[in-house]
Amino acid sequence: MKVIPSVCGHDCGGACPLSIYVEGGRIVKIEAHDVGFPAMRPCVRGLLYHYRVYAPDRLKYPMKRVGERGEGKFTRISWDEALDEVAEQITRIRDTYGPAAVLNLSHSGAEGRLHQAAAITRFLNMTGGQTKSWGGVSYPGGHFASLATYGRLDTGNDRADLLNSKMIILWGNNPAESIFGTETRWYLMQAKEKGIKIICIDPRFTESAATWASLWIPIRPGTDSAMAAAMAYVILEQGLQDQHFLDVYTVGFDKFRDYVTGAEDGIAKTPDWAEGITGVPAETIRTVAQEYATTKPATIIVGFAPGRSARGEQYHRATATLSAMTGNVGIPGGATACLDLTMRPQPVKELETKKEFSDGISGMYSDIPVGTNPVGEGLPPHEYAVKGIRHHTVAQVHYAKVWDAIISGKAGGYFSDIKMMYIMSGNGLIQFVDTNRAVEAFKKLEFVVIHDQFVTPTAKFADILLPATTWCERSDIRFPWMFGHYAIYANQAIEPMYECRNDLDIFTELAAKMGVSGYNDRTEDEWLRFIAAKHGITDYDAFKASGFYKLETPEPHVAFQNQIKDPDRYKFPTPSGKIEIFCQRIADFNRPDELPAIPKYVAGWEGPTDPKSSQYPLQLITTHSRKRTHSQFHNIPWYRHLEPHAVWINPVDAKPRNIKDKNQVKAFNDRGVISLPAKVTDRIIPGVVSIYQGAWYDPDSSGLDRGGCVNVLTRGEHSPGGAFCSNTALVQVEKI
């Protein structure tokens, strides 16, 4: 039996080292790979990954659609037939409509420095160009806020630095289930054992709250910035702010103070004011604010969830302002409290951020150059572009608007009439908002190509469906998604199953069929040697054999520590050189009511004060499940049995609806209706329901989705800062 070092290769917030046991060419079990560090422990998704590799419904051969698009009826064809058809259709559509008619809707289903969505970006750029999306899905609200406030994305401290804190606030963050850095859970447990106070702010009593927190503060979705403003009011009222820090390191605090105290608009942002908005008792807000301001150092670990709302960027900017007010930025045990990503230092010489290496997907970067997209070059910026924060052009479409762009085209104000979609590493029909609108969009297209490992709900709409390898069937190098100073070599454990091929090989052959030279001039091993050397790993063979490389650091990384220690020499990478509580670049946007230049509470659509609440009285949040990585693993029965898919509803809301635990119910609004069991529980606040994202869409003849796909209910719109608003929707729930 061989024991092969590898890594879990999915977009789950971790990068966990694994040992894959192979006998007779077949995986027999997967265990944690002992790298001498107890924090590196995988979850059940990685440990049982071979259930997915050997799933009976694995896509085995190239397939061509024979039924109506969306029916999922295919016939087997050869690779030559499939790639000839794809090459012919790309050529036809570009010759007929132009390259902007081809939409690349690939995403982050595969993560690595080689095998990821950059492969398709490079291919489409080299064969004429493509329409690209902007905004991302995971953290675009935080992305916007981080660049506006701090001038860069990597604004988080190492997880080891949590042990230097005296108070930790998990705000909209559930690392017990969503991982959020492989090391996070271990350090939180150490922090708890050390006696560090941990508070959870969340509409649900999550596993994280149950495991680590001494206090759970339930809050209404979309109102987090109101609580932050009220905390700031308490800090100012009691004179607890670090005025020296604010004077030296920030700009615009006076304008924020005027907003909080009511000097700007006559409304003081008191805890009583916030209680009516957030549902959090005023006394609780006051107590937490006092403790946070007087317990130094303290850290706010921001989650992405509150930022996935109609005004999500305000939450991230507001928490960052709290951290600045208390002088917790750039010190051990503190936090920037804005985006909470750490990309430096890693075992890399320099984080590659040059345009030709960016795949433009969820902030990921590739080590194969993607080149320049002819579509959009020289065009004016999009109306939502902000100088120094976002650089997309009018040719790009936000992820929340792709379905409308396909349906409406130039007549609807978009740059192009999209006729073809190419997807790899993505299941957008159920992962992007407004699924029923997506179905309409897919049916309007002339041609759809998809690479996948299963016939997912999105894959059912393909004209050509190509079988892709899993990370067990190819080699790659992976760095942690966030935090940590290590790299992992994912050794290929088994030969590719059936007729599956990796995406890079597919595009290499497709490029040749289209007469494009130079797409790929290296073998997989040559690429990986190049990548390792580029990132400062000098002994490639030893790295490959051990599967793990750790960069030893004398102390945990603290973002902006140099700027705080020596502000004259080290400036923040913003136009002012300081933390921008007031951002002139946002002020220049000239949309103060929806995108103010200082962080404010701005009510979003479909909240409790929306007129629609009389018809749809429950706020919906779309949470992450420990049994899935987004939509991956849903089709594996063993994982589904871990926790049945259900809608969480409080007994206060369930009783008048005559809903009991495990009753079959329907959740609906004017966008669609889904059916699933009810989970009646006190672990969610009244007025709010929660449905895990990632369940597979399965409509009946009437349009009722029996699969419980929550994005049937979400709206195809984004926030002014680009946030993906999957946590902003009103619904009704009724017993069936």
Wavefront OBJ file of the C-alpha trace (Angstrom):
o trace
v 0.000 0.000 0.000
v 1.277 3.452 -0.939
v 0.803 6.507 1.265
v 0.729 9.624 -0.905
v 0.944 13.150 0.530
v -1.645 15.507 -0.905
v -4.017 18.343 -0.026
v -7.747 18.994 -0.069
v -8.202 21.039 -3.212
v -11.479 22.894 -2.790
v -12.628 26.435 -2.065
v -13.682 25.858 1.545
v -11.470 28.318 3.395
v -8.795 25.766 4.252
v -5.903 23.952 2.655
v -5.540 20.787 4.700
v -2.682 18.291 4.222
v -3.861 14.742 3.601
v -2.342 11.268 3.369
v -4.003 9.216 0.650
v -3.702 5.439 0.999
v -3.669 3.669 -2.357
v -3.724 -0.064 -2.973
v -4.002 -1.667 -6.382
v -4.414 1.733 -7.988
v -7.437 2.536 -5.842
v -7.858 4.906 -2.871
v -8.788 2.884 0.207
v -8.717 5.606 2.859
v -7.664 9.197 3.545
v -6.171 10.477 6.775
v -4.693 13.687 8.096
v -1.103 14.111 6.928
v 1.015 14.687 10.017
v 3.165 17.723 9.321
v 4.198 18.214 12.935
v 1.671 20.938 13.633
v -1.562 20.042 15.445
v -3.568 22.886 13.892
v -3.493 21.238 10.458
v -6.442 18.896 10.831
v -8.873 18.269 7.957
v -12.634 17.923 8.211
v -14.896 15.118 7.041
v -15.121 16.546 3.518
v -11.447 15.848 2.910
v -11.240 12.635 4.901
v -14.054 11.042 2.889
v -13.197 12.553 -0.471
v -12.780 9.139 -2.084
v -16.564 8.737 -1.802
v -16.723 11.546 -4.327
v -13.954 10.193 -6.552
v -15.728 6.826 -6.832
v -19.304 8.108 -6.849
v -21.447 6.016 -9.235
v -22.774 9.143 -10.974
v -19.286 10.405 -11.839
v -19.146 11.896 -15.332
v -17.149 9.365 -17.333
v -17.043 10.384 -20.987
v -17.522 13.415 -23.244
v -21.248 13.953 -23.781
v -23.412 15.794 -26.273
v -26.899 17.096 -25.555
v -29.755 15.233 -27.270
v -32.801 16.585 -25.426
v -33.972 20.084 -24.647
v -31.387 22.194 -22.903
v -31.800 21.632 -19.184
v -33.339 18.163 -19.461
v -29.975 16.541 -18.803
v -30.273 14.123 -21.716
v -26.927 13.339 -23.354
v -25.264 10.814 -25.614
v -21.661 9.678 -25.397
v -19.229 10.990 -28.010
v -15.464 10.822 -28.493
v -13.010 13.464 -27.339
v -12.238 14.365 -30.957
v -15.924 14.855 -31.735
v -16.432 16.945 -28.614
v -13.450 19.243 -29.103
v -14.102 19.629 -32.838
v -17.626 20.797 -31.996
v -16.386 23.236 -29.334
v -13.736 24.680 -31.664
v -16.261 25.045 -34.469
v -18.820 26.790 -32.270
v -16.335 29.212 -30.695
v -15.127 30.154 -34.176
v -18.667 30.541 -35.527
v -19.901 32.675 -32.658
v -16.852 34.956 -32.675
v -16.970 35.372 -36.438
v -20.693 36.115 -36.322
v -21.083 38.238 -33.198
v -17.584 39.143 -32.023
v -15.541 37.804 -29.086
v -17.671 39.619 -26.484
v -20.451 37.166 -27.302
v -18.493 34.489 -25.400
v -19.018 34.611 -21.633
v -16.547 32.905 -19.300
v -18.507 31.963 -16.175
v -15.914 29.711 -14.587
v -15.267 29.954 -10.887
v -13.417 28.508 -7.891
v -14.442 24.842 -7.777
v -10.801 23.852 -8.247
v -8.016 25.594 -6.371
v -4.318 25.280 -7.012
v -1.536 27.284 -8.531
v -1.763 25.324 -11.794
v -5.080 23.538 -12.187
v -7.704 26.240 -11.790
v -9.834 28.631 -13.792
v -6.865 30.589 -15.120
v -6.568 27.796 -17.697
v -9.764 28.886 -19.418
v -9.011 32.586 -19.068
v -5.683 32.080 -20.867
v -7.315 29.957 -23.556
v -10.123 32.397 -24.343
v -7.777 35.385 -24.320
v -5.479 33.629 -26.796
v -8.331 32.661 -29.097
v -9.900 36.108 -29.451
v -11.187 37.320 -26.102
v -14.171 36.947 -23.819
v -16.724 38.702 -21.680
v -15.630 38.504 -18.053
v -17.469 39.080 -14.809
v -16.537 41.250 -11.872
v -17.444 41.358 -8.203
v -16.938 37.779 -7.114
v -19.236 35.879 -4.795
v -17.378 35.346 -1.520
v -16.192 38.728 -0.312
v -16.589 41.591 -2.828
v -18.055 43.861 -0.135
v -14.986 43.288 2.008
v -12.745 43.572 -1.038
v -14.126 47.013 -1.795
v -13.962 48.132 1.842
v -10.415 46.868 2.362
v -9.013 48.675 -0.661
v -10.931 51.842 0.238
v -9.871 51.835 3.891
v -6.401 50.265 3.903
v -5.359 50.259 0.258
v -4.804 46.507 -0.094
v -6.512 43.166 0.431
v -4.119 41.297 2.721
v -5.154 43.019 5.933
v -5.373 40.065 8.335
v -3.086 38.880 11.120
v -1.874 35.309 11.431
v -4.179 33.038 13.379
v -1.384 32.360 15.856
v -1.701 36.025 16.824
v -5.118 35.299 18.345
v -3.308 34.070 21.434
v -1.992 37.608 21.943
v -5.540 38.968 22.177
v -7.461 39.534 25.380
v -10.863 39.584 23.670
v -12.062 38.050 20.393
v -15.279 38.975 18.604
v -16.437 36.531 15.913
v -18.721 38.809 13.906
v -20.754 36.954 11.290
v -18.062 34.299 11.292
v -18.552 30.563 11.791
v -15.159 28.834 11.424
v -16.367 25.681 13.174
v -18.260 24.861 9.970
v -16.873 27.095 7.222
v -13.187 26.594 8.264
v -11.960 30.143 7.459
v -8.321 29.081 7.623
v -7.248 25.559 8.535
v -5.546 26.763 11.713
v -8.434 28.920 12.943
v -10.305 26.331 14.989
v -7.182 25.111 16.772
v -6.148 28.614 17.821
v -9.676 29.502 18.937
v -9.678 26.435 21.156
v -6.305 27.457 22.559
v -7.644 30.948 23.148
v -10.639 29.599 25.022
v -8.451 27.373 27.181
v -6.249 30.382 27.867
v -9.275 32.256 29.208
v -9.560 34.801 26.386
v -13.141 36.040 26.149
v -14.862 35.131 22.878
v -18.120 36.703 21.679
v -20.206 35.645 18.663
v -22.447 38.088 16.812
v -24.713 36.168 14.453
v -28.426 35.666 13.700
v -27.886 31.960 14.440
v -26.483 30.168 17.450
v -23.822 28.476 15.358
v -21.455 25.646 16.139
v -18.805 28.314 16.666
v -20.944 30.077 19.269
v -21.659 26.780 20.986
v -18.016 25.684 20.986
v -16.091 28.826 21.880
v -18.258 31.774 22.866
v -19.113 32.962 26.344
v -21.723 35.297 24.834
v -23.943 34.980 21.768
v -25.410 38.221 20.449
v -28.165 37.555 17.905
v -28.623 40.327 15.358
v -30.965 41.002 12.438
v -29.298 40.413 9.070
v -28.111 43.509 7.243
v -27.974 45.696 10.360
v -24.416 45.025 11.534
v -23.178 48.488 10.603
v -25.877 50.001 12.846
v -24.551 48.045 15.827
v -20.997 49.114 14.965
v -22.099 52.762 14.811
v -23.770 52.443 18.219
v -20.621 50.876 19.667
v -18.684 53.837 18.295
v -21.178 56.188 19.995
v -20.576 54.516 23.369
v -16.813 54.696 22.912
v -17.017 58.403 22.109
v -19.550 59.136 24.835
v -17.226 57.658 27.444
v -14.040 59.056 25.927
v -12.580 55.588 25.369
v -11.255 56.204 21.855
v -7.522 56.179 21.182
v -7.367 59.754 19.975
v -3.617 59.687 19.410
v -4.009 56.740 17.055
v -6.838 58.466 15.193
v -4.861 61.697 14.838
v -1.673 60.049 13.608
v -2.861 57.137 11.498
v -6.302 57.999 10.080
v -8.088 60.604 7.998
v -11.728 61.607 8.200
v -12.583 60.546 11.720
v -14.131 63.952 12.413
v -16.740 63.299 9.727
v -17.504 59.867 11.158
v -17.788 61.377 14.643
v -20.295 63.925 13.344
v -22.368 61.098 11.888
v -22.272 58.997 15.063
v -23.056 61.836 17.457
v -25.847 63.183 15.250
v -24.127 66.463 14.423
v -24.480 65.580 10.737
v -28.134 64.567 10.546
v -29.628 65.228 13.973
v -29.837 61.524 14.844
v -27.451 60.279 17.502
v -26.473 56.666 16.814
v -27.104 55.580 20.375
v -27.559 51.985 21.560
v -31.290 52.719 21.881
v -31.366 53.837 18.240
v -29.530 50.693 17.204
v -31.745 48.393 19.271
v -34.750 49.278 17.143
v -32.810 48.407 13.988
v -30.696 45.432 15.029
v -32.841 43.782 17.682
v -29.797 43.764 19.988
v -30.657 45.175 23.443
v -29.165 48.610 24.033
v -27.530 47.472 27.245
v -25.807 44.612 25.423
v -24.412 47.013 22.839
v -23.210 49.322 25.566
v -21.531 46.526 27.527
v -19.775 45.041 24.495
v -18.566 48.454 23.360
v -17.124 49.209 26.789
v -15.404 45.849 27.038
v -14.017 46.044 23.530
v -12.630 49.553 24.055
v -11.063 48.824 27.435
v -9.725 45.312 26.787
v -6.597 45.793 24.748
v -5.481 44.216 22.583
v -8.769 42.980 21.154
v -9.643 41.524 17.794
v -12.717 41.447 15.607
v -12.648 38.508 13.220
v -14.980 39.650 10.487
v -16.911 37.084 8.499
v -17.895 37.385 4.878
v -21.603 36.747 5.558
v -22.652 40.241 6.759
v -20.851 41.658 3.740
v -22.983 39.560 1.399
v -25.872 41.974 1.763
v -27.445 44.938 0.040
v -25.067 47.343 1.799
v -22.374 44.851 2.704
v -19.401 47.160 2.253
v -20.700 49.355 5.105
v -20.303 46.507 7.598
v -16.653 45.945 6.681
v -15.792 49.642 6.803
v -17.637 50.093 10.106
v -15.814 47.286 11.901
v -12.501 48.592 10.538
v -13.336 51.981 12.029
v -13.998 50.404 15.424
v -10.574 48.810 15.306
v -8.959 52.141 14.455
v -10.883 53.933 17.201
v -9.484 51.523 19.777
v -5.931 51.503 18.403
v -6.052 47.787 17.605
v -4.644 48.055 14.082
v -1.078 46.934 13.495
v -0.429 45.549 16.977
v -0.081 41.950 18.179
v -3.443 40.672 19.355
v -5.366 43.280 17.399
v -6.919 43.272 13.946
v -7.737 45.528 11.035
v -11.273 44.094 11.250
v -12.029 44.691 7.590
v -11.469 41.679 5.336
v -9.375 39.306 7.434
v -7.245 37.853 4.643
v -3.542 37.199 5.054
v -1.538 36.655 1.901
v 1.896 37.761 3.122
v 4.320 36.591 4.090
v 3.916 33.144 2.606
v 6.562 30.863 1.144
v 6.729 33.190 -1.831
v 9.200 35.763 -3.026
v 6.407 38.126 -3.911
v 2.652 37.742 -4.141
v 1.949 37.940 -7.856
v -0.677 40.587 -8.530
v 0.240 41.566 -12.057
v -2.663 41.652 -14.446
v -1.292 38.970 -16.746
v -1.289 36.430 -13.902
v -4.683 37.242 -12.388
v -7.561 34.996 -13.403
v -10.020 37.564 -12.117
v -11.948 35.006 -10.101
v -12.598 35.554 -6.403
v -9.233 37.220 -5.897
v -7.305 34.058 -6.802
v -4.023 34.219 -8.636
v -2.475 31.721 -10.959
v 1.098 30.888 -11.796
v 0.346 30.532 -15.472
v -0.028 33.868 -17.256
v -3.531 34.558 -18.548
v -2.466 37.338 -20.907
v -4.600 40.249 -22.031
v -8.289 40.097 -22.870
v -8.943 41.922 -26.147
v -12.521 42.545 -25.002
v -12.506 45.651 -22.863
v -9.059 46.969 -23.730
v -9.230 50.749 -24.017
v -12.893 50.921 -23.047
v -14.159 53.401 -20.422
v -14.684 52.251 -16.842
v -17.954 50.753 -15.727
v -20.307 53.114 -13.882
v -19.562 51.154 -10.687
v -15.789 51.411 -11.098
v -13.931 53.483 -8.503
v -10.413 54.676 -9.240
v -7.907 52.700 -7.203
v -10.544 50.276 -5.944
v -12.062 48.647 -9.017
v -10.807 48.823 -12.566
v -13.426 46.911 -14.538
v -14.739 48.309 -17.796
v -18.163 48.601 -19.368
v -17.502 45.249 -21.058
v -17.634 43.347 -17.767
v -20.735 42.061 -16.004
v -21.234 41.613 -12.277
v -21.793 38.012 -11.179
v -25.211 38.978 -9.828
v -26.222 40.386 -13.225
v -24.996 37.735 -15.660
v -28.431 36.196 -16.139
v -29.993 39.563 -16.897
v -27.093 40.403 -19.213
v -27.703 37.235 -21.235
v -31.434 37.843 -21.441
v -31.380 41.618 -22.001
v -28.113 42.121 -23.912
v -27.374 45.422 -25.608
v -31.056 46.373 -25.542
v -30.864 46.242 -21.757
v -27.804 48.480 -21.576
v -25.113 45.792 -21.483
v -21.993 45.896 -23.629
v -22.669 42.758 -25.648
v -25.245 40.226 -26.744
v -23.966 37.045 -25.133
v -24.499 33.943 -27.276
v -22.196 31.358 -25.719
v -21.103 30.394 -22.225
v -18.019 28.395 -21.260
v -17.795 27.076 -17.693
v -15.205 25.118 -15.749
v -14.957 24.735 -11.966
v -18.362 26.288 -11.443
v -22.012 25.504 -10.757
v -23.397 28.979 -11.300
v -27.002 28.026 -11.888
v -27.358 27.250 -8.187
v -24.476 29.252 -6.681
v -25.349 32.636 -8.190
v -28.438 34.591 -7.206
v -31.868 34.236 -8.887
v -31.769 30.648 -10.143
v -35.030 30.765 -12.084
v -33.699 33.726 -14.034
v -30.605 31.621 -14.714
v -32.726 28.874 -16.265
v -34.254 31.431 -18.592
v -30.812 32.743 -19.510
v -29.332 29.315 -20.254
v -32.202 28.513 -22.591
v -31.562 31.656 -24.601
v -27.920 30.864 -25.370
v -26.807 29.319 -28.658
v -24.059 27.170 -27.182
v -22.868 26.073 -23.735
v -19.672 24.132 -22.873
v -19.039 22.815 -19.376
v -16.204 20.853 -17.751
v -17.298 18.988 -14.625
v -17.039 15.771 -12.652
v -20.806 15.265 -12.368
v -23.973 16.176 -14.220
v -24.761 19.050 -11.888
v -27.859 21.243 -12.297
v -25.688 23.645 -14.297
v -24.155 20.838 -16.364
v -27.639 19.724 -17.455
v -27.733 22.879 -19.592
v -24.550 22.052 -21.520
v -24.461 21.317 -25.224
v -21.052 19.699 -24.797
v -20.160 18.267 -21.387
v -16.544 17.274 -20.744
v -15.406 15.012 -17.873
v -12.751 16.601 -15.648
v -10.369 15.029 -13.168
v -10.514 15.512 -9.418
v -7.471 16.709 -7.481
v -6.689 13.068 -6.660
v -6.052 12.447 -10.370
v -3.555 15.238 -11.031
v -0.709 17.012 -9.265
v -0.645 20.605 -8.107
v 0.745 23.011 -5.545
v -1.491 24.841 -3.160
v -1.014 27.665 -0.702
v -3.490 28.297 2.092
v -6.559 30.206 1.040
v -5.844 32.564 3.913
v -3.394 32.656 6.808
v -0.398 30.423 7.350
v 3.098 30.278 5.930
v 3.106 26.994 4.107
v 2.724 25.296 0.762
v 1.367 21.811 0.087
v 2.208 19.541 -2.820
v -0.806 17.640 -4.032
v 0.700 14.473 -5.469
v -1.421 12.648 -7.996
v -2.750 9.612 -6.148
v -4.434 7.609 -8.921
v -4.665 7.565 -12.686
v -7.517 9.620 -14.190
v -10.811 7.755 -13.955
v -12.623 6.637 -17.113
v -11.907 9.172 -19.913
v -11.474 12.154 -17.593
v -8.843 14.780 -18.386
v -7.550 17.764 -16.478
v -8.675 21.163 -17.696
v -5.222 22.348 -18.740
v -4.824 19.342 -21.036
v -8.292 19.909 -22.490
v -7.475 23.497 -23.401
v -4.058 22.516 -24.732
v -5.686 20.177 -27.245
v -8.499 22.597 -27.998
v -6.022 25.394 -28.701
v -4.192 23.142 -31.153
v -7.453 22.353 -32.947
v -8.076 26.087 -33.302
v -4.614 26.705 -34.706
v -3.366 28.601 -31.652
v 0.279 27.960 -30.795
v 2.027 28.577 -27.492
v -0.874 27.860 -25.197
v 1.062 25.298 -23.160
v 4.737 24.518 -23.632
v 5.383 22.633 -20.383
v 4.502 19.291 -18.878
v 2.665 19.257 -15.578
v 5.863 18.496 -13.670
v 7.738 21.260 -15.489
v 5.014 23.725 -14.554
v 5.129 22.664 -10.921
v 8.914 22.969 -10.783
v 8.578 26.460 -12.227
v 5.894 27.370 -9.682
v 7.885 26.050 -6.732
v 10.996 27.965 -7.802
v 8.991 31.121 -8.370
v 7.758 30.955 -4.802
v 11.166 30.432 -3.266
v 10.968 26.660 -2.751
v 14.419 25.600 -3.875
v 14.336 21.843 -3.239
v 11.423 20.787 -5.421
v 12.039 17.047 -5.125
v 12.078 17.144 -1.329
v 8.923 19.277 -1.335
v 7.178 16.826 -3.640
v 8.245 13.837 -1.527
v 7.181 15.314 1.810
v 4.149 17.133 0.472
v 4.680 20.076 2.804
v 6.840 23.176 2.985
v 6.668 25.548 5.923
v 8.265 28.945 6.055
v 9.598 29.496 9.542
v 8.709 32.933 10.883
v 10.080 34.427 14.104
v 6.665 35.721 15.174
v 3.107 35.793 13.850
v 2.492 38.172 10.978
v 0.647 41.357 11.993
v -0.752 43.455 9.163
v 0.517 47.057 9.022
v 2.848 46.619 11.982
v 5.519 48.673 10.209
v 3.077 51.500 9.497
v 2.186 51.755 13.169
v 5.753 51.484 14.458
v 7.218 53.992 11.994
v 4.510 56.073 10.276
v 6.997 58.524 8.786
v 8.819 55.788 6.884
v 5.971 53.375 6.161
v 2.724 54.675 4.718
v -0.574 52.878 4.233
v -1.061 52.148 0.516
v -3.955 54.620 0.224
v -3.855 58.018 -1.538
v -3.563 59.742 1.844
v -1.001 57.266 3.205
v -3.313 56.679 6.175
v -6.306 54.587 7.171
v -9.150 56.249 5.296
v -12.221 56.420 7.504
v -13.330 59.080 5.047
v -12.504 57.943 1.503
v -12.349 60.658 -1.117
v -12.402 58.042 -3.881
v -15.811 56.927 -2.637
v -16.951 60.541 -2.267
v -16.063 61.051 -5.926
v -18.515 58.275 -6.725
v -21.181 60.867 -5.831
v -23.789 58.418 -4.521
v -23.920 59.479 -0.854
v -27.312 57.976 -0.112
v -26.261 54.429 -1.009
v -22.458 54.561 -0.899
v -21.345 57.199 1.625
v -17.718 58.207 1.937
v -17.686 57.273 5.640
v -19.094 54.019 7.022
v -22.783 54.393 7.839
v -25.817 52.256 8.414
v -27.744 52.359 5.149
v -30.891 50.255 5.026
v -30.920 47.823 2.137
v -33.747 46.447 0.098
v -35.875 43.560 1.352
v -35.232 44.214 5.020
v -37.768 44.384 7.840
v -38.826 47.936 6.854
v -39.341 47.085 3.179
v -43.000 47.315 2.094
v -42.646 43.744 0.801
v -42.338 42.543 4.395
v -46.125 42.556 4.737
v -46.297 39.821 2.105
v -42.959 38.156 2.817
v -42.274 38.757 6.531
v -39.183 36.589 7.090
v -35.600 37.628 6.378
v -33.597 34.922 4.626
v -29.924 34.162 5.153
v -28.045 31.629 3.019
v -25.512 29.933 5.245
v -22.665 27.497 4.582
v -23.002 23.829 5.444
v -20.273 21.711 7.013
v -21.331 18.824 4.766
v -20.709 20.682 1.500
v -18.124 22.901 -0.093
v -20.598 25.222 -1.728
v -22.482 22.783 -4.014
v -19.830 20.061 -4.013
v -20.630 16.803 -2.185
v -24.400 17.372 -2.329
v -24.834 14.356 -4.595
v -22.981 12.030 -2.199
v -25.624 10.345 0.013
v -23.269 9.826 2.950
v -22.722 13.576 3.278
v -26.420 14.405 2.983
v -27.113 12.090 5.911
v -24.747 14.059 8.122
v -27.313 16.824 8.349
v -30.572 16.851 6.370
v -31.184 19.952 4.285
v -33.802 22.112 6.018
v -34.992 25.638 6.672
v -34.169 26.884 10.169
v -37.159 28.664 11.709
v -37.750 29.929 15.241
v -40.681 28.465 17.232
v -42.131 31.999 17.457
v -42.487 31.989 13.662
v -43.315 28.292 13.326
v -46.247 28.163 15.772
v -48.651 30.566 14.011
v -47.862 28.765 10.752
v -48.695 25.396 12.348
v -45.193 24.191 11.440
v -43.593 21.479 13.528
v -40.055 20.141 13.342
v -39.415 18.042 10.190
v -42.704 19.108 8.555
v -42.369 19.596 4.816
v -42.745 23.296 4.031
v -42.367 25.661 1.139
v -40.338 28.869 1.228
v -41.269 31.364 -1.447
v -41.345 34.919 -2.720
v -42.077 36.543 -6.067
v -38.944 34.946 -7.591
v -39.741 31.309 -6.889
v -40.674 28.577 -4.459
v -38.701 25.722 -2.919
v -39.720 22.731 -0.830
v -37.752 21.312 2.089
v -38.218 20.156 5.698
v -38.446 22.603 8.589
v -35.945 22.688 11.410
v -37.794 24.382 14.267
v -35.140 25.702 16.596
v -34.331 28.419 19.111
v -30.899 28.653 17.488
v -32.162 31.299 15.052
v -33.834 34.550 15.993
v -37.515 35.273 15.287
v -38.187 36.946 11.979
v -35.230 35.242 10.296
v -34.930 31.914 8.478
v -31.764 30.188 7.331
v -31.256 27.800 4.412
v -27.885 26.298 3.536
v -26.600 27.315 0.124
v -25.432 24.677 -2.361
v -28.386 22.273 -2.537
v -29.008 21.058 -6.071
v -31.886 22.580 -8.021
v -34.568 20.006 -8.918
v -37.780 21.615 -10.201
v -41.025 19.788 -10.850
v -43.358 20.546 -13.763
v -44.964 23.429 -11.851
v -41.641 25.108 -11.113
v -41.494 24.083 -7.455
v -37.866 23.302 -6.617
v -37.831 20.041 -4.687
v -34.064 20.283 -4.171
v -34.260 23.273 -1.849
v -31.884 25.483 -3.853
v -31.907 28.688 -1.836
v -30.870 30.942 -4.725
v -34.279 30.379 -6.265
v -35.288 32.976 -3.667
v -32.449 35.520 -3.927
v -32.412 38.671 -6.018
v -30.194 39.292 -9.039
v -28.711 42.527 -7.792
v -25.497 43.699 -6.147
v -24.633 46.427 -3.683
v -23.097 49.726 -4.837
v -19.701 48.471 -3.701
v -20.136 45.200 -5.581
v -21.248 42.948 -2.715
v -22.975 39.722 -3.745
v -26.297 40.042 -1.909
v -27.140 36.426 -1.136
v -28.096 37.366 2.441
v -30.662 39.995 1.456
v -34.081 38.541 0.667
v -37.586 38.398 2.130
v -39.605 35.179 2.042
v -42.695 33.524 3.425
v -42.717 29.967 4.771
v -45.816 27.786 4.816
v -46.581 24.199 5.688
v -47.336 21.983 2.703
l 1 2 3 4 5 6 7 8 9 10 11 12 13 14 15 16 17 18 19 20 21 22 23 24 25 26 27 28 29 30 31 32 33 34 35 36 37 38 39 40 41 42 43 44 45 46 47 48 49 50 51 52 53 54 55 56 57 58 59 60 61 62 63 64 65 66 67 68 69 70 71 72 73 74 75 76 77 78 79 80 81 82 83 84 85 86 87 88 89 90 91 92 93 94 95 96 97 98 99 100 101 102 103 104 105 106 107 108 109 110 111 112 113 114 115 116 117 118 119 120 121 122 123 124 125 126 127 128 129 130 131 132 133 134 135 136 137 138 139 140 141 142 143 144 145 146 147 148 149 150 151 152 153 154 155 156 157 158 159 160 161 162 163 164 165 166 167 168 169 170 171 172 173 174 175 176 177 178 179 180 181 182 183 184 185 186 187 188 189 190 191 192 193 194 195 196 197 198 199 200 201 202 203 204 205 206 207 208 209 210 211 212 213 214 215 216 217 218 219 220 221 222 223 224 225 226 227 228 229 230 231 232 233 234 235 236 237 238 239 240 241 242 243 244 245 246 247 248 249 250 251 252 253 254 255 256 257 258 259 260 261 262 263 264 265 266 267 268 269 270 271 272 273 274 275 276 277 278 279 280 281 282 283 284 285 286 287 288 289 290 291 292 293 294 295 296 297 298 299 300 301 302 303 304 305 306 307 308 309 310 311 312 313 314 315 316 317 318 319 320 321 322 323 324 325 326 327 328 329 330 331 332 333 334 335 336 337 338 339 340 341 342 343 344 345 346 347 348 349 350 351 352 353 354 355 356 357 358 359 360 361 362 363 364 365 366 367 368 369 370 371 372 373 374 375 376 377 378 379 380 381 382 383 384 385 386 387 388 389 390 391 392 393 394 395 396 397 398 399 400 401 402 403 404 405 406 407 408 409 410 411 412 413 414 415 416 417 418 419 420 421 422 423 424 425 426 427 428 429 430 431 432 433 434 435 436 437 438 439 440 441 442 443 444 445 446 447 448 449 450 451 452 453 454 455 456 457 458 459 460 461 462 463 464 465 466 467 468 469 470 471 472 473 474 475 476 477 478 479 480 481 482 483 484 485 486 487 488 489 490 491 492 493 494 495 496 497 498 499 500 501 502 503 504 505 506 507 508 509 510 511 512 513 514 515 516 517 518 519 520 521 522 523 524 525 526 527 528 529 530 531 532 533 534 535 536 537 538 539 540 541 542 543 544 545 546 547 548 549 550 551 552 553 554 555 556 557 558 559 560 561 562 563 564 565 566 567 568 569 570 571 572 573 574 575 576 577 578 579 580 581 582 583 584 585 586 587 588 589 590 591 592 593 594 595 596 597 598 599 600 601 602 603 604 605 606 607 608 609 610 611 612 613 614 615 616 617 618 619 620 621 622 623 624 625 626 627 628 629 630 631 632 633 634 635 636 637 638 639 640 641 642 643 644 645 646 647 648 649 650 651 652 653 654 655 656 657 658 659 660 661 662 663 664 665 666 667 668 669 670 671 672 673 674 675 676 677 678 679 680 681 682 683 684 685 686 687 688 689 690 691 692 693 694 695 696 697 698 699 700 701 702 703 704 705 706 707 708 709 710 711 712 713 714 715 716 717 718 719 720 721 722 723 724 725 726 727 728 729 730 731 732 733 734 735 736
